[in-house]
Amino acid sequence: MTGRLEGKVAIITGAARGQGEAEARHAVAEGASVLLTDVLDAEGEAVAADLGAAAAYRHLDVTSEEEWIAAVADAEERFGPVTVLVNNAGILDFGSIEYQDVEKFRRVIDVNLMGTMIGMKSVTPSMRRAGGGSIINISSNGGIMGLPALGAYVSSKWAVRGLSKTAAMDLGKRGIRVNSLHPGGVDTPMTRLPGQEPNETLFAKSLPMGRFGHVDEIAKVVTFLASDEASYVTGAEWSVDGGATAGDRSLLG
Ligand SMILES: NC(=O)c1ccc[n+]([C@@H]2O[C@H](COP(=O)([O-])OP(=O)(O)OC[C@H]3O[C@@H](n4cnc5c(N)ncnc54)[C@H](O)[C@@H]3O)[C@@H](O)[C@H]2O)c1
């Protein structure tokens, strides 16, 4: 590792497992101090303990503004003003629009969109104290295209993409960069179906790269966007999806 995040203070949501865990591991390896947050406390505590003194864990339900304010204060007290925020926490709910349960739809919007919005709002005063920062909002390939039976998820992820661009415009002069990252087909607990090898699924085979992505392949792009190497990169969308949004590969059979 090259110390690309030396001196950075990061908050990562949904960091107890999956992509968030990998993002936290990469950030610490690159020199950052990281407050890992999630609602899966035992798993989150274990990851933070494994990462040592540069990491700590705190319970944070991203839908609660009160918990966000406390988490930012905690990160600042432990490590100093926050300079990196990764809004990674997210949930899915499957259902065709015909049968969609309204409260479940609302819940997905609440976690994926409202959680991201409250996170950006809560961290901004700390980033201003630091003189700037980088916010990475984890959207999805479903924030660029439609996905069947995923209306709530897709709506939330398109909204995260739009909100990221607006926040980039609102915060650019504060020295705060905001980008959206659009993973697709990454092997995590969210995408694992019982009894199925990810790369044997129809979905994986339909991808231009013909395979699921690894969490490290997402974390490396997050690290770049968090680092000063991306100092002129804001308001942009970063697809890391094995080509899922490149086009329809089935056209030639
Ligand atoms: N895996 C993929 O193929 C894929 C594709 C596109 C986008 N994404 C996005 O990437 C992000 C990470 O997903 P993942 O694949 O690692 O899935 P995951 O289910 O392993 O991780 C999501 C994490 O978010 C946490 N979380 C859920 N609700 C929360 C809440 N209210 N407050 C705080 N934390 C909460 C979960 O406990 C979990 O640890 C999500 O935003 C997801 O939508 C994933």
The ligand as an SDF file (V2000), in Angstrom:
LIG
                    3D

 44 48  0  0  0  0  0  0  0  0999 V2000
  -23.4350   -6.1710   -4.2770 N   0  0  0  0  0  0  0  0  0  0  0  0
  -23.8040   -5.5900   -5.4060 C   0  0  0  0  0  0  0  0  0  0  0  0
  -23.8080   -6.2170   -6.4820 O   0  0  0  0  0  0  0  0  0  0  0  0
  -24.2100   -4.1540   -5.4320 C   0  0  0  0  0  0  0  0  0  0  0  0
  -24.5110   -3.5840   -6.6650 C   0  0  0  0  0  0  0  0  0  0  0  0
  -24.8630   -2.2540   -6.7400 C   0  0  0  0  0  0  0  0  0  0  0  0
  -24.8840   -1.4920   -5.5880 C   0  0  0  0  0  0  0  0  0  0  0  0
  -24.6100   -2.0540   -4.3820 N   0  0  0  0  0  0  0  0  0  0  0  0
  -24.6560   -1.1810   -3.2060 C   0  0  0  0  0  0  0  0  0  0  0  0
  -23.4510   -1.3030   -2.4820 O   0  0  0  0  0  0  0  0  0  0  0  0
  -23.6830   -1.0060   -1.1040 C   0  0  0  0  0  0  0  0  0  0  0  0
  -23.1000   -2.1120   -0.2340 C   0  0  0  0  0  0  0  0  0  0  0  0
  -23.8240   -3.3040   -0.4770 O   0  0  0  0  0  0  0  0  0  0  0  0
  -23.2090   -4.7720   -0.3070 P   0  0  0  0  0  0  0  0  0  0  0  0
  -23.3220   -5.4300   -1.6190 O   0  0  0  0  0  0  0  0  0  0  0  0
  -21.9120   -4.7270    0.3980 O   0  0  0  0  0  0  0  0  0  0  0  0
  -24.3620   -5.4250    0.6010 O   0  0  0  0  0  0  0  0  0  0  0  0
  -24.4250   -5.8920    2.1330 P   0  0  0  0  0  0  0  0  0  0  0  0
  -25.8380   -6.2460    2.3700 O   0  0  0  0  0  0  0  0  0  0  0  0
  -23.3770   -6.8960    2.3900 O   0  0  0  0  0  0  0  0  0  0  0  0
  -24.0150   -4.5740    2.9430 O   0  0  0  0  0  0  0  0  0  0  0  0
  -24.9160   -3.5540    3.2500 C   0  0  0  0  0  0  0  0  0  0  0  0
  -24.6580   -3.0920    4.6680 C   0  0  0  0  0  0  0  0  0  0  0  0
  -25.5630   -2.0130    4.9760 O   0  0  0  0  0  0  0  0  0  0  0  0
  -26.0190   -2.2020    6.3130 C   0  0  0  0  0  0  0  0  0  0  0  0
  -27.2930   -1.5070    6.5400 N   0  0  0  0  0  0  0  0  0  0  0  0
  -28.5300   -1.8740    6.1150 C   0  0  0  0  0  0  0  0  0  0  0  0
  -29.4510   -1.0130    6.5910 N   0  0  0  0  0  0  0  0  0  0  0  0
  -28.7870   -0.1030    7.3450 C   0  0  0  0  0  0  0  0  0  0  0  0
  -29.1870    1.0370    8.0880 C   0  0  0  0  0  0  0  0  0  0  0  0
  -30.4700    1.4200    8.1810 N   0  0  0  0  0  0  0  0  0  0  0  0
  -28.2180    1.7800    8.7030 N   0  0  0  0  0  0  0  0  0  0  0  0
  -26.9160    1.4070    8.6260 C   0  0  0  0  0  0  0  0  0  0  0  0
  -26.4810    0.3370    7.9530 N   0  0  0  0  0  0  0  0  0  0  0  0
  -27.4080   -0.4110    7.3140 C   0  0  0  0  0  0  0  0  0  0  0  0
  -26.1740   -3.7200    6.4450 C   0  0  0  0  0  0  0  0  0  0  0  0
  -26.2430   -4.1050    7.7920 O   0  0  0  0  0  0  0  0  0  0  0  0
  -24.9300   -4.2060    5.7080 C   0  0  0  0  0  0  0  0  0  0  0  0
  -23.8300   -4.3570    6.5660 O   0  0  0  0  0  0  0  0  0  0  0  0
  -25.2060   -0.8460   -0.9750 C   0  0  0  0  0  0  0  0  0  0  0  0
  -25.5550    0.5210   -1.0090 O   0  0  0  0  0  0  0  0  0  0  0  0
  -25.7330   -1.5440   -2.2090 C   0  0  0  0  0  0  0  0  0  0  0  0
  -27.0120   -1.0730   -2.5970 O   0  0  0  0  0  0  0  0  0  0  0  0
  -24.2790   -3.3710   -4.2850 C   0  0  0  0  0  0  0  0  0  0  0  0
  1  2  1  0
  2  3  2  0
  2  4  1  0
  4  5  1  0
  4 44  2  0
  5  6  2  0
  6  7  1  0
  7  8  2  0
  8  9  1  0
  8 44  1  0
  9 10  1  0
  9 42  1  0
 10 11  1  0
 11 12  1  0
 11 40  1  0
 12 13  1  0
 13 14  1  0
 14 15  2  0
 14 16  1  0
 14 17  1  0
 17 18  1  0
 18 19  2  0
 18 20  1  0
 18 21  1  0
 21 22  1  0
 22 23  1  0
 23 24  1  0
 23 38  1  0
 24 25  1  0
 25 26  1  0
 25 36  1  0
 26 27  1  0
 26 35  1  0
 27 28  2  0
 28 29  1  0
 29 30  1  0
 29 35  2  0
 30 31  1  0
 30 32  2  0
 32 33  1  0
 33 34  2  0
 34 35  1  0
 36 37  1  0
 36 38  1  0
 38 39  1  0
 40 41  1  0
 40 42  1  0
 42 43  1  0
M  CHG  2   8   1  16  -1
M  END
$$$$
